[in-house]
Amino acid sequence: MTKYSTILYSTAILLMAGLFISCSNSTGTEEKPVEEALVVGTQVSSDFLNTGEFDVLGTPLDEDRKSILSDVVGAKITLDSLSGNTSSKIARKNSRVVFGKNKPVSDITVDIRSRAVNQAGNDPFAISLDIDGSGSMSNNDPNRTRVQGAKDFVDEFSQNASNFEISIFTYEGDPNRSFLSNSELLSEFSSNTSALKDSVDNVEASGGTPTYPSLLEVLEYSEQEKPHQSNERGIVLLSDGYPNSTALRDSVCKVANNMDSPIYSIGLGPASDLSNNPDPDAVQEMRDISTCTGGSYSGIDPNNNSVNASSLYRNIAIATSKGNIQFKAKLSGSGFSNLQPGTILYFTLKLATGNGQAEAFFSFSVPSTN
């Protein structure tokens, strides 16, 4: 978010022989045990097959569902399994992929190189949701899960932030709305959760996919109404496909960074790397716009109910309102060189303090080479 204070830590001092170390903070008091771990999303660049590097954003919560954001949080990432595509016969148990005894992939190791603790400041939150309303949504989201997901975001955010306002946009090509040529403003900034959720019902499915022009309009509106100097800003983008044009991508990155507005993207249908028919180019666009603005990307998994629109929206709401830890990791080992584009990697992120630890599961597909 806008005023996040980011603190870098080396993770090496927090891990010993693959086991967690119980630590105390600088005041000598031990942090509360981790009771729940959430994964917000990942950052995976198009040169992943050359570097093996990726980032994952996670939030550890205590028994009161307060975030634990400090250098005392132990962390470990394990690559549990991999699959050629999402249509493979995969057995899932407790949101986790199980292959046989679910042993970690032995010829690929995961090392956490560093971390950044992102703590929210004291300014009010001003968050914008930008929801794809293109015609393809009729087929890719016939049950309007994106609508329910956005409503769940509003509910979750309101439960975790006392000083906030949210605006709702949709984009579909030419909505013919006043100052907007690519977006429709469904709700101005508001903290009225009932009115916000009612406005989401007006998301339609028609027209094209002017993703980047819409994002520029959202950024312009947000800056006019809620300047970044005095607000914690952020955008949550949901899309199902490749943008009509990518000409404004760099402009969106520049403006979003200047306005301290990270973009958290959710891919649905072809824009999800976990779907049954992913479009690698659409997926990478969603990844790149999040990475270049300091956000994260998550794809909806149609084969896993725990990775649906509602769960992803809720996780983003928690991580943006309560802060998160960004872990920089690297894959290596003899098996890494055998990975192919489209392979889906399934991971466990384990976070711990004191006597408490919790796991969160996440996955992403190997991007196509440049």
N, C-alpha and C positions, 0 to 999 in steps of 0.2 A: 504494500500500500504506500501512500504518499510519503508519510513521515517515518517509515520503518527505519529503525536503527539496526544496522547490520554489523554483526560481530563475527569475525572469522576465527575459527579454531582448527588446530590440527587434531585429527581423530586418533592418531597413533597412540597418544598418551591415554586414551580411554579404552583401549583394547589390549588384552594380553592373552596370548595363546588361544584366541578365538572366544574367550570368556569375558563377561562383563566385570568391570571393577566398580565396587561401591565407592562413591565419592561424596565429598561434602563441598558446599560452595564457599565463596571467599569469606563469608561471615562465620563459617564454622558450623552452620546448621545444615542438616541433611535434608535434601529435597524430599517431597512426598513421593511414595512409590508410583510408578506408571501403572495405570489401570486400563488404559485404552490407547491404541495407536491408530492414527489415520494417515492415509496417503492422499495427498492433494492431487498430484500429477507428476509428470516427468518432463525433462528437457532432453531431447535426443536429436542431435544434428545429423545432417545428411552424410557426413563423413564418419559416421559411427563405425563402419567396418574397417576404417583405417586407424582409428584411435581407440576404440573400445570404451570411450568415455560417455557418461551420461549423468544427469542430475535427477534426484528424486526429492520432492518436497513432502515432509511429513510433520505431523503434530502429535506429540505425546500429551496425554491428559491424565490428571490425577482423579481420585475418587469423586471429587466435586466437579469434575469436567472442566477444571481450570488447566490451562496449558502450562507445561514445564519447559521453559526455554532458557537453558543455561548450558555451561560447559560440563555439567555433571551427568548429562544424559548419555549413557552408553549406547552404542549403535552397532548393528551388524546387518549386512545384507547377504542373503544366500540365493544363488540361482538354483531353484528346485527342479526345474524341468523345462523342456522346450518342445515346440510342435511346429510342423511345417505350415499349418494353416488352421483356422478356427473350425473348419468342417471335419477335422480329425476326430476320432472317437476318444473323447477325453472324459474321464470320470472326475467329478468335482465333489469335494466334501468340505463343508464349512468354508465356502468361498475360496477354496484352494484347489489347485489342480493336483491330481494324484496319478502318478504313473507307477504301478507296482507298489513298492514300499515308499515311494516318494523320496528317494535318496537324492541329495544334492548332485548336480552334474559335476562329476569328479574331474573332468579335464578342462573345466573353465572355472576360474576363481574370480571373486569379486573383492576388490579392495576399496575401502572408503578413504579418499585422499585428504579431504578437508570438509568443513561445514561452514555455513553462514546462518547465524541466528537472526531471524527477521521478527523484530518486535514492533507492534503497532505503537504509534505515538499517542498523544492526548487529544488530537483534533477530532472533530465529528467525522463520521464515515459518510461518504457520498459515492454510492456504488451504482453502476449502470448495467442492466442486463440487455444484451443485443441478441435477439432470437431470429433465426432464419425462418422466413415466411415464404420461401420460394415454392414454385409449383411442384417440385419433386418431393416435397414433404408429404404430399398426399399418399405416395407409395412408400417412402422411407420411414414415415412416422404416422401411420394411419390411426393409431390410438392416441395421438397427441401427447406422448410421454414428455415432450419438451415443455408443454404447458404445465403439467403436474410438477415437473422438476423445478421450473421457475417458481411456482407457488411454494414448494418445499424450501427453496432457497430463502424466500421472504420470511417464512416461519422460523427457519433455523437462525438466520441472521438477527431477527428481532429478539430471539431468546438469548443471544450472546453479546449483543451490543446495546447499550443504553442510549447512545446518542448517534442516530443514523438517519439517513434518508436514502431511498432507492428510486431510480428512474427506470422505466421499462420501454424498450424500443423493439421494433421488428423491422425487417428489411425484405423487400420483395421486388424492387426494380423501379416502379414509378407510382408511388402511392398518392401523388398529387396533394401533398400536405404542406401548406404554407412555406416555411423556410427550409424544409427538408425535401430533397429531390430523390433520395434513395432510401430513406428511413421513415417510419411512422412512429411518432411519439405517443405511446399508449398511455403512459402516466408520467407526469412531471415528477420531480423529486418529492418524495413524501415518506412519512413514517406511518401512515395509515395502512396497516397490513391488509385489512379487508378490501380496501379500495385498490391496493396494488395487485392483489390476487385476482380481483374481478377484472382488472385491465388486461391481464395475461390471457383471458378467455378470448380476446379479440385478435389473437395471432391467427393469421390465415395461411393458405397455401396456394400462391399464385405468383406468376412472374419469374424473374431471374434471381441471380445470386450476386448482388453488388456489395460484397463483403467489405472491401477496403473503403469505398466511398461512404458506406454507412458508418464504419468505425470513425472516419474523420468527422462526420456529422455528430456522432455521439461525443467525441472528444471536444468539439467546438461548443456544443450545448453545455456539457459538463463544466467547462472552464468558465463559460459566461455565468452559469448559475451557482457553481460551487468551486471557486478558484482553488487551485492545488496548494497554494501557500497556506491556506487555512482549513483544508479538508484532507482526510485520508481517502484517496481516490482509487478506483479500480474498475475494470470492465470484465464481465463474464460473457463470452461469446459462444453461441451454439450454432453449428452449421452442418449440413449434410453433403456438401459438395465443393467442387473446385470453383473459385470465384470467376465471375464474368471476365474480369481483367485483373492482372497483378501489377499494373503500372503504378499504383499508389502504395504498394507494400512498404517501400522504404520511407515514404512520407508518413505513413501511419506509425512506423517504428520511431521515427524522429520526434513526431509530435507527442506520442504517448510517453516517451522518455522525458521530453522537456516538461511535460505536465505531470510527471510522476504517477502515471496511470498504467500499472501492469495489466496485461490482458490474460485472463485464464480461459482457455478454450476447451470446449467439449465437442468431440467429433461424433456424429451420428451417421449411420448408413455408410456410404462410400468414404466419408471423411473420418471414419473410425478405423484405426489400424487393427481393431479386434473384430470387425464385422465379417460377415461371410462373403462380402464382395467389395473389399477395400480398394480405393483408388489411391495408389501411392503418392501421386502428385497432390491430391486434395489433402491427404494426411499431412504431408510435409509442409504445405502452406499453413495449416493449423498449428503445427509444431513451431514453425519459424516465427509466426507472429507472436506467439507466447514467449518463446525464448528471447527474442530481441527486445522484449519489453519487460522482462523479469518475471513473467508469470509461469504457467505450466500448462501442459496438454494432457487430456485424458480422453480415451475412446470408449464409447458405450459398447459393451459386450452383449450381443443378443442371446448368447448361450449361458450367461451367468447373471442371475437376478441381482447379485450384490454389486454389479457394475452397471447399473442402469442410470437413466437420467436423474432420477431423484437422489440416489446415493451420491453421485458425483457433484451435483449442485449443493447438497448438504455439506459434503466434505470441504468444498471451496468456501462455503459460508463460514464454517468453523475456522478454517485456516486463515482466512482474511481478517476475521474479527478478533481472533485470539493469537495470531502469529503462527509462525512455522519455522522449521529448521530445514535448510537446503543442504543436502549431502551430495558431494561430488564423488562419483565412483568410477571405477575402471575395471573392465573385464580383460582377462589375460589367460594364458594357458594354451596348451596344444589344441584344444577343441575350438578356440575362438576363431582361428583362421578358416575353419570349416563352416562357419555360419553363412547362411544365404539370405538374401533379401526376402522379406516376407515371413521368415521364421519368427514365431512368437516365443518370447522369453518370459518365464513365470518366476517371480521373485518373492522372497519373504523379507520384510524389514522388521527387525526386532529392536525395540527401544526399551531402556531400563534405567531405573535409579534405585538405589538402596536394595530392598528386597522385592521390589515390584518390577515386572516386565510385561510387555504386551507385543503382539505381532499384528502386522498389517500385510496384506498381500497385494501385489501389483504386477502388471505385465505390460509389455509393449512389443511391437513387431520391429524387426530389423529393417531400417529404411533402405531404399534402393540406392545404389551408388550414384554419384554425380555423373 
